[in-house]
Amino acid sequence: MAYNIAIVGATGNVGREMLTILEELEFPVAEMHAVASRKSKGVEVAWKDKTIKCEVIDSFDWSKVDIVLMSAGGDVSREWSEKIGKMGPIVIDNSSAFRKDPDVPLIVPEVNPDAVKDARKKNIIANPNCSTAQLVVALKPLHDAAKIKRAVVSTYQSVSGAGKEGMDELWNQTKAIYGLGDASPKKFPKQIAFNVIPFIGSFRDDGYTDEEAKMWDETHKMLDPAIKLTVTCVRVPVFVGHSEAVTVEFDRPISPDEARAILREAPGIQVIDKQEHDGYITPVDAAGEHAVYVSRIRKDHTVENGLCFWVVSDNLRKGAALNAVQIAQLLDETGTIKPRSGYRSIAV
């Protein structure tokens, strides 16, 4: 069986990655549609060995597609995802718009594939925040082996997490600093070139940011609401690839060697962990790759049953586009979705 697919936001960083990954994973596509706003009408994007032109979102016929990969931001998703779902397709939404909705499953296939059973409640599946996705892939097998009581996470998030504008700002500021030009910030609140910014999103009343809150809310929904989690999110001058320093406290002793063995057997994870210069992974190493990499696994001597480790992944891939395509694969493998001839729309 092959499916008709529409990608909303096909001209963006993640939308283009979705097109690439659908081809790489040989997902069965009958027809591919690129959908965007009116300003991008007719813009061409690459699909396999050809190009396709973007169609306009508010005049597109959603009844002719089976799966919609939504990557155009929360406002667009809030306006369109439920409307599209009522016309039959399943929407896999990359924004935060529906992640906390109890009737919308939030899925990382390596972590909670059974949640796909709720996909037809609204015909929407939420993709988690990019930093959460790689975190829960690493936490899940350890939590299954020795229950996690508490985790402390510091993220080092690349500028691509803020879209093309974020990448452009790092590039332009770097050039400006070397050329004695204007490096004033536009996308970010402070200069990002040769700097780090301990702030992503917007501040909440408790002093945390909404980006940090997303990580514990989503981890609780997908993995276990009993895990105590505190997070600090930091933007760093890296183009692609998010990194995380993670400290975990378990309910029983677990050695670094046991953790390495568990993680090596877990889906979606590559353990690169040796005490030498090539024995750990950086964002540059992870860019363009599918895996979540875990390095520097070691004992936390400040608590009774603690471990520290380093997690790195390509945020445009596992943090966004790859996870969305893997959800589409899960829909296919579980028989949750059939080609459009078998659709019945949800009653309005």
PAKEFI-712779 format. One line per 5 residues: number of its first residue (from 1); their letters; for each residue x, y, z negated of C-alpha. Coordinates in nm, 4 decimals. Example, Ala and Ser with C-alpha at 12.3 -4.5 7.8 and 13.67 -1.06 7.14 Angstrom:
1	as	1.2300:-0.4500:-0.7800 | 1.3670:-0.1060:-0.7140
// end
This chain:
1	mayni	0.0000:0.0000:0.0000 | 0.1106:0.3524:0.0737 | -0.0190:0.6739:-0.0767 | -0.0943:1.0234:0.0442 | 0.0993:1.2664:-0.1754
6	aivga	0.0910:1.6423:-0.2239 | 0.3671:1.8329:-0.4004 | 0.2538:2.1667:-0.5425 | 0.5521:2.3973:-0.5747 | 0.7422:2.2141:-0.3038
11	tgnvg	0.9701:2.5124:-0.2337 | 1.1062:2.5254:-0.5915 | 1.4066:2.3454:-0.7404 | 1.2004:2.0645:-0.8940 | 0.9656:2.0349:-0.5966
16	remlt	1.2577:1.9803:-0.3619 | 1.4049:1.7236:-0.6020 | 1.0715:1.5411:-0.6004 | 1.0876:1.5102:-0.2226 | 1.4445:1.3814:-0.2424
21	ileel	1.3726:1.1281:-0.5170 | 1.0576:0.9922:-0.3511 | 1.2801:0.9107:-0.0547 | 1.5666:0.7745:-0.2668 | 1.3368:0.5399:-0.4593
26	efpva	1.1525:0.4400:-0.1413 | 0.8161:0.5181:-0.2938 | 0.5444:0.4103:-0.0472 | 0.4268:0.7359:0.1109 | 0.1744:0.7337:0.3949
31	emhav	0.1430:1.1117:0.4290 | 0.3393:1.3879:0.2568 | 0.1966:1.7365:0.2028 | 0.3897:2.0380:0.0742 | 0.1619:2.2848:-0.1034
36	asrks	0.2456:2.6327:-0.2296 | 0.1092:2.9841:-0.2749 | 0.0062:3.2050:0.0165 | 0.3459:3.3772:0.0201 | 0.5088:3.0431:0.1065
41	kgvev	0.2598:2.9428:0.3756 | 0.4470:2.7939:0.6699 | 0.7790:2.7684:0.4840 | 0.9469:2.4429:0.5850 | 1.0861:2.1861:0.3412
46	awkdk	1.2845:1.8735:0.4227 | 1.1105:1.5371:0.4061 | 1.3143:1.2351:0.5171 | 1.4441:1.3051:0.8680 | 1.2038:1.5881:0.9448
51	tikce	1.0572:1.9067:0.8004 | 0.7026:1.9766:0.6901 | 0.5337:2.3149:0.6572 | 0.3816:2.4352:0.3323 | 0.0038:2.4500:0.3138
56	vidsf	-0.1842:2.6978:0.0954 | -0.3047:2.5748:-0.2423 | -0.6462:2.7448:-0.2426 | -0.7526:2.6053:0.0957 | -0.5985:2.2572:0.0723
61	dwskv	-0.8287:1.9534:0.0973 | -0.7442:1.7584:-0.2201 | -0.9779:1.4722:-0.1354 | -0.7321:1.3446:0.1259 | -0.4490:1.2728:-0.1211
66	divlm	-0.3970:1.0097:-0.3903 | -0.1277:1.1664:-0.6088 | -0.0488:1.5313:-0.6728 | 0.2919:1.6183:-0.8168 | 0.2370:1.9573:-0.9804
71	saggd	0.5473:2.1705:-1.0248 | 0.4334:2.5306:-0.9952 | 0.4216:2.6434:-1.3589 | 0.1663:2.6411:-1.6368 | -0.0640:2.9115:-1.5005
76	vsrew	-0.1099:2.7319:-1.1695 | -0.1604:2.4009:-1.3433 | -0.4221:2.5403:-1.5827 | -0.6107:2.6858:-1.2871 | -0.5906:2.3832:-1.0579
81	sekig	-0.5118:2.0505:-1.2270 | -0.8557:1.9758:-1.3694 | -1.0257:2.0870:-1.0468 | -0.8001:1.8576:-0.8446 | -0.8495:1.5669:-1.0846
86	kmgpi	-1.2269:1.5908:-1.0436 | -1.1806:1.5469:-0.6682 | -1.0102:1.2085:-0.7157 | -0.6309:1.2370:-0.7084 | -0.4218:1.1816:-1.0189
91	vidns	-0.2203:1.4925:-1.1045 | 0.1258:1.4431:-1.2541 | 0.1886:1.7812:-1.4105 | 0.5373:1.9074:-1.4825 | 0.4279:2.2084:-1.6904
96	safrk	0.3378:2.2339:-2.0591 | -0.0282:2.3098:-1.9816 | -0.1738:1.9713:-2.0816 | 0.0964:1.8065:-2.2935 | -0.0937:1.8549:-2.6200
101	dpdvp	-0.4344:1.7656:-2.4745 | -0.5518:1.4461:-2.6524 | -0.7228:1.3274:-2.3334 | -0.4073:1.3654:-2.1223 | -0.1326:1.1038:-2.1617
106	livpe	0.2210:1.2376:-2.1988 | 0.4499:0.9760:-2.0481 | 0.8138:0.8794:-2.0163 | 0.7945:0.5330:-1.8558 | 1.0885:0.3913:-2.0533
111	vnpda	0.9231:0.5030:-2.3781 | 0.5423:0.4735:-2.3689 | 0.4269:0.3147:-2.0416 | 0.1095:0.1804:-2.2062 | -0.0227:0.5373:-2.2274
116	vkdar	-0.1002:0.5131:-1.8554 | -0.4274:0.3406:-1.9553 | -0.5646:0.6887:-2.0351 | -0.4726:0.8374:-1.6992 | -0.8288:0.8322:-1.5685
121	kknii	-0.9759:1.0309:-1.8577 | -0.9007:1.3556:-1.6748 | -0.6968:1.2243:-1.3807 | -0.4023:1.4176:-1.5260 | -0.0737:1.2861:-1.6661
126	anpnc	0.1670:1.5276:-1.8333 | 0.5414:1.5197:-1.7797 | 0.7309:1.6165:-2.0978 | 0.9710:1.9035:-2.1469 | 1.3061:1.8323:-1.9820
131	staql	1.4945:1.8221:-2.3117 | 1.2359:1.5960:-2.4748 | 1.2456:1.3462:-2.1882 | 1.6123:1.2598:-2.2286 | 1.5901:1.2703:-2.6085
136	vvalk	1.3084:1.0148:-2.6382 | 1.4742:0.7797:-2.3875 | 1.7714:0.7654:-2.6265 | 1.5657:0.7542:-2.9486 | 1.3116:0.4872:-2.8458
141	plhda	1.5337:0.1739:-2.8512 | 1.7002:0.2851:-3.1747 | 1.3628:0.3564:-3.3361 | 1.2423:0.0091:-3.2366 | 1.5453:-0.1449:-3.4061
146	akikr	1.5645:0.0696:-3.7200 | 1.2887:0.3190:-3.7865 | 1.3993:0.6799:-3.7544 | 1.3128:0.8915:-4.0580 | 1.4650:1.2237:-3.9519
151	avvst	1.6481:1.3747:-3.6561 | 1.8387:1.7009:-3.6108 | 1.8877:1.8109:-3.2506 | 2.0828:2.0967:-3.0951 | 2.0330:2.1391:-2.7211
156	yqsvs	2.2710:2.2893:-2.4661 | 2.0370:2.3637:-2.1765 | 2.1477:2.4588:-1.8275 | 2.0175:2.7632:-1.6429 | 1.8341:2.5465:-1.3881
161	gagke	1.5826:2.4833:-1.6655 | 1.4727:2.8423:-1.6027 | 1.4331:2.7812:-1.2284 | 1.6067:2.9315:-0.9293 | 1.6082:3.2759:-1.0920
166	gmdel	1.8128:3.1384:-1.3803 | 2.0665:2.9794:-1.1478 | 2.0897:3.2971:-0.9422 | 2.1484:3.5048:-1.2551 | 2.4415:3.2913:-1.3696
171	wnqtk	2.5940:3.3032:-1.0214 | 2.5437:3.6785:-0.9771 | 2.6676:3.7677:-1.3258 | 2.9790:3.5547:-1.2817 | 3.0593:3.7296:-0.9548
176	aiygl	2.9855:4.0698:-1.1074 | 3.2143:4.0136:-1.4062 | 3.5043:3.9072:-1.1853 | 3.4352:4.1959:-0.9496 | 3.3667:4.4514:-1.2237
181	gdasp	3.0060:4.4790:-1.1073 | 2.6717:4.4973:-1.2876 | 2.6202:4.1918:-1.5098 | 2.3127:4.3217:-1.6913 | 2.0582:4.0464:-1.7713
186	kkfpk	1.7306:4.0202:-1.5819 | 1.5982:3.6652:-1.6226 | 1.7569:3.5936:-1.9611 | 1.7422:3.8194:-2.2700 | 2.1219:3.8470:-2.2871
191	qiafn	2.4160:3.7920:-2.0521 | 2.4428:3.4199:-1.9717 | 2.7748:3.4180:-1.7834 | 3.0587:3.3276:-2.0254 | 2.8084:3.3277:-2.3105
196	vipfi	2.5538:3.1116:-2.4928 | 2.2053:3.2233:-2.5956 | 2.0474:3.0585:-2.9039 | 1.6965:3.1357:-2.7808 | 1.4706:2.9738:-2.5189
201	gsfrd	1.1036:3.0539:-2.4770 | 0.9333:3.2823:-2.7272 | 0.9533:3.3191:-3.1036 | 0.6896:3.1728:-3.3323 | 0.5923:3.3051:-3.6746
206	dgytd	0.8079:3.0400:-3.8471 | 1.1265:3.1589:-3.6714 | 1.1452:2.8656:-3.4300 | 1.0771:2.9076:-3.0592 | 0.8006:2.7433:-2.8601
211	eeakm	1.0705:2.5497:-2.6698 | 1.1853:2.3969:-2.9979 | 0.8278:2.3214:-3.1035 | 0.7632:2.1444:-2.7734 | 1.0360:1.8959:-2.8557
216	wdeth	0.8938:1.7856:-3.1885 | 0.5297:1.7978:-3.0702 | 0.6088:1.5826:-2.7658 | 0.8332:1.3404:-2.9543 | 0.5557:1.2906:-3.2089
221	kmldp	0.2968:1.2277:-2.9364 | 0.5072:0.9807:-2.7374 | 0.7186:0.8098:-3.0030 | 0.6096:0.8479:-3.3658 | 0.4399:1.1350:-3.5537
226	aiklt	0.6204:1.0286:-3.8732 | 0.9660:1.1275:-3.7451 | 1.0858:1.4488:-3.9074 | 1.2524:1.6540:-3.6361 | 1.4234:1.9922:-3.6413
231	vtcvr	1.5588:2.1519:-3.3251 | 1.7737:2.4451:-3.2109 | 1.7572:2.5159:-2.8365 | 2.0498:2.6973:-2.6744 | 2.0944:2.8189:-2.3165
236	vpvfv	2.4471:2.7659:-2.1824 | 2.6263:2.8787:-1.8631 | 2.5896:2.5449:-1.6833 | 2.4036:2.5173:-1.3533 | 2.2552:2.1670:-1.3868
241	ghsea	2.2388:1.9206:-1.6747 | 2.1095:1.9430:-2.0304 | 2.3128:1.8169:-2.3265 | 2.2045:1.7399:-2.6812 | 2.3909:1.6818:-3.0059
246	vtvef	2.1706:1.4442:-3.2058 | 2.1950:1.3378:-3.5699 | 1.9561:1.0610:-3.6792 | 1.8732:0.9158:-4.0196 | 1.7303:0.5606:-4.0239
251	drpis	1.5414:0.3570:-4.2829 | 1.8163:0.0910:-4.2817 | 2.1878:0.0795:-4.2102 | 2.2799:0.0709:-3.8409 | 2.6426:0.0718:-3.7307
256	pdear	2.7802:0.2535:-3.4259 | 2.8586:-0.0838:-3.2651 | 2.5023:-0.2046:-3.3175 | 2.3671:0.1196:-3.1736 | 2.5911:0.0887:-2.8668
261	ailre	2.4718:-0.2687:-2.8078 | 2.1067:-0.1655:-2.8399 | 2.1429:0.1326:-2.6077 | 2.3349:-0.0660:-2.3443 | 2.0350:-0.2981:-2.3102
266	apgiq	1.7788:-0.0176:-2.2969 | 1.6171:0.0957:-1.9693 | 1.7322:0.4231:-1.8176 | 2.0423:0.4583:-2.0379 | 2.4120:0.4430:-1.9627
271	vidkq	2.6501:0.4269:-2.2595 | 2.9874:0.5909:-2.1889 | 3.1583:0.5931:-2.5259 | 3.5315:0.5571:-2.5686 | 3.7687:0.7647:-2.7786
276	ehdgy	3.9629:0.8991:-2.4815 | 3.9410:1.1903:-2.2394 | 3.7175:1.0060:-1.9922 | 3.5174:0.8358:-2.2658 | 3.2208:1.0736:-2.2735
281	itpvd	2.9840:1.2401:-2.0269 | 2.9423:1.6100:-1.9497 | 2.6689:1.7870:-1.7510 | 2.8934:1.7986:-1.4440 | 2.9272:1.4193:-1.4604
286	aageh	2.5502:1.3695:-1.4931 | 2.4409:1.6063:-1.2143 | 2.2664:1.4188:-0.9350 | 2.2374:1.0990:-1.1402 | 1.9243:0.9226:-1.2651
291	avyvs	2.0463:0.7927:-1.6011 | 2.0339:0.9351:-1.9495 | 2.3931:0.9138:-2.0771 | 2.4835:0.8549:-2.4400 | 2.8350:0.9181:-2.5718
296	rirkd	3.0238:0.9834:-2.8969 | 2.8207:0.7443:-3.1127 | 2.9552:0.7665:-3.4648 | 2.8622:0.7375:-3.8302 | 2.7132:1.0398:-4.0073
301	htven	2.8896:1.0296:-4.3429 | 2.6570:1.2878:-4.5026 | 2.3567:1.0533:-4.5304 | 2.3155:0.6879:-4.6235 | 2.1923:0.5519:-4.2885
306	glcfw	2.2944:0.8136:-4.0342 | 2.4383:0.8256:-3.6825 | 2.5479:1.1107:-3.4564 | 2.5596:1.0937:-3.0779 | 2.5697:1.3030:-2.7597
311	vvsdn	2.2988:1.2815:-2.4907 | 2.3325:1.4216:-2.1362 | 2.1046:1.4075:-1.8324 | 2.0301:1.5912:-1.5091 | 1.7351:1.8075:-1.6165
316	lrkga	1.6059:1.8488:-1.2608 | 1.5944:1.4706:-1.2276 | 1.5130:1.2758:-1.5431 | 1.3934:1.5939:-1.7098 | 1.1453:1.6692:-1.4336
321	alnav	1.1320:1.5282:-1.0804 | 1.2571:1.1747:-1.1463 | 1.0279:1.1211:-1.4440 | 0.7302:1.2396:-1.2373 | 0.8110:0.9934:-0.9589
326	qiaql	0.8639:0.7159:-1.2136 | 0.5143:0.7906:-1.3457 | 0.3829:0.7551:-0.9903 | 0.5612:0.4188:-0.9705 | 0.3975:0.3189:-1.2993
331	ldetg	0.0551:0.4083:-1.1592 | 0.1238:0.1859:-0.8600 | 0.2725:-0.1047:-1.0561 | -0.0125:-0.1155:-1.3088 | -0.2847:-0.0865:-1.0468
336	tikpr	-0.4088:0.2328:-1.2116 | -0.4261:0.3945:-0.8704 | -0.5393:0.2702:-0.5326 | -0.5196:0.4403:-0.1921 | -0.7822:0.7074:-0.1432
341	sgyrs	-1.0369:0.4791:0.0229 | -1.1041:0.3345:-0.3224 | -1.1549:0.6626:-0.5099 | -1.4597:0.7679:-0.7001 | -1.4518:1.1249:-0.8245
346	iav	-1.4953:1.2049:-1.1914 | -1.8368:1.3508:-1.2592 | -1.8274:1.7266:-1.3147
// end
